[in-house]
Amino acid sequence: MGTTEKRRLGRLADVGPGALAGVVSAAVLFGVAELVAAFVGPRSSPLVAVGSTFIDFTPSWLKDFAVATFGTNDKLVLLISMAAVAAVGAALAGVLARRRFPLGAALVLGLAVVMMGCVLTRAGARVVDVLPTLVGTAAGFWALLALVRRSADPSALPSPVPAPSPAGTPDPAPGRRAFLATAAVLAGAAVVLGAGGKVLSGVRSAASKVRAALKLPTPHQAAAALPAGVQAPVDGVGPFVVPNADFYRIDTALVVPDIDPSQWSLRVHGMVEQEFMLSFQDLLDAELIESYVTLTCVSNVVGGNLAGNAKWLGYPLREVLARAKPLAGADMVLSTSIDGFSASTPLPILQDGRDAILAIGMNGEPLPLEHGFPVRMVVPGLYGYVSATKWVVDLEVTTFAAKTGYWTTRGWSSHGPIKTASRIEVPRALARVAAGTVAVGGTAWAQTVGISAVQVQLDGGPWQDATLAAEASVDTWRQWSHSFDGLAAGSHNVRVRAVDAKGTLQTEQQAPPEPDGSTGWHNITFTVA
């Protein structure tokens, strides 16, 4: 075997231990950083900061793909993807460090600078928020050095070669078993530290403790009782009121903000005669109203599940604006979340009498943390990206010409009225059903207008009127049902369309969610066995 081939094989042999050293060192870095972040604050986590920055710069097409493909699991997929990318980068750093330690160290330090930049550019960032990254980087650097010392050629290290033994020959380097044992210990420690950090974050969460003890006040105006028959009589159609645990969640927050209500405040300012601040206690003491409202995400595809109906408790935004007295020329309210997200809501919509509120309750309990605790906006008739700001801390009365919301700057429409939609929930697409009577059912919505009819079509035949469930209000969705008798065995296709209370037929034209909501008639194929 020639000298060149020996060198090539030697370099290949370096890759495995070097990559393992890098990955384990990165695990130590993030594990230690998570533990320190439990004491500094969840937003100081470098992993969260990098992920949040990635979300901010995600192009619309990629965001649409993620939501359409993974739905409410999009954040989990992002974290897994980030972990994979971090592992590749860490493996590269380890390989470089095993050959020439300064090269690997330089890559680690460069990544640390990037992570600190991401931390410091987040909304509300403090200098102390870089502490988890600094401590984590130091721990990861030490772990990398320790592992490389146990596996690398001493000439690659910044420290001198060990002194020769009395016999004049160098001491043998630590063996493969020692290297693997060290890597295993450090990897285990990283997992324990990271998990411990997550547990501590939960234990130290002020929001969780306060929410658990919070008793909501009795509303000044309670929601009207739901009429009998709002639920379609078809097994498998979702509940008319979606439980909090099942309510869809789409937002830009990679980690749920931890807000102590006693420290929360809402600033109302901009083109107004009177600027002021609202505290959480101010809201608890106010004349609150309760209403059922269906929310819809603009990323919802035709037939999608990114919509939900709940009973909300809150303070009317029209009263907030009446106190502020908007100036002539103002046409928009820019709401901003504590995590930096912002939404542009038309001012007249917040003043026209609909139940647009600063919500503090959802389905009879305080807002869940992931749905905006302690305060969020709920506005009937608008997609969430221009209205449903969670963890809201700022309302600026302004103009569409002067300011833009988070998604508007990324190519989405600035207004976002919800479009009439309908979907088939039973049977599921590609389901196999028994011969005989086949029940179909689903939901339709046209917020602030209402649904007057739903029609279904079987295998391209005539349209047939479905039976509508009772209507709770024009601000909620409406369920429907129908049945087909004597279907032949084999494949069948069903389409659905809705008519709003003004007599306008839902458009058949197919359109994607971007820039202002999807359109088209939902259809599914099923098989009669």
Secondary structure, DSSP 8 states (H G I E B T S, - for coil): --HHHHHHHHHHHHHHHHHHHHHHHHHHHHHHHHHHHHHH-GGG-HHHHHHHHHHHT--HHHHHHHHHHHGGGHHHHHHHHHHHHHHHHHHHHHHHHHH-HHHHHHHHHHHHHHHHHHHHTSTT--GGGGHHHHHHHHHHHHHHHHHHHTTS-GGGSSS------TTSS------HHHHHHHHHHHHHHHHHHHHHHHHHHHHH-HHHHHHHH------SB------TT-S-SSTTS--SS--GGGS----S-SS-----GGG-EEEEEESBS--EEEEHHHHHHS--EEEEEEEE-TT--TT-S-EEEEEEEEEEHHHHHHHH-B-TT--EEEEEETTS-EEEEEHHHHHSSS--EEEEEETTEE--GGGTTT-EEE-TTB-GGGT--SSEEEEEEE-TTT---TTGGGT--SS-B---EEEEEES-TT-EE-SS-EEEEEEEE-TTT-EEEEEEEETT--EEE-EE-----TTS-EEEEEEE-S--SEEEEEEEEEEETTS-B-----B-STTT--BS--EEEEEE-
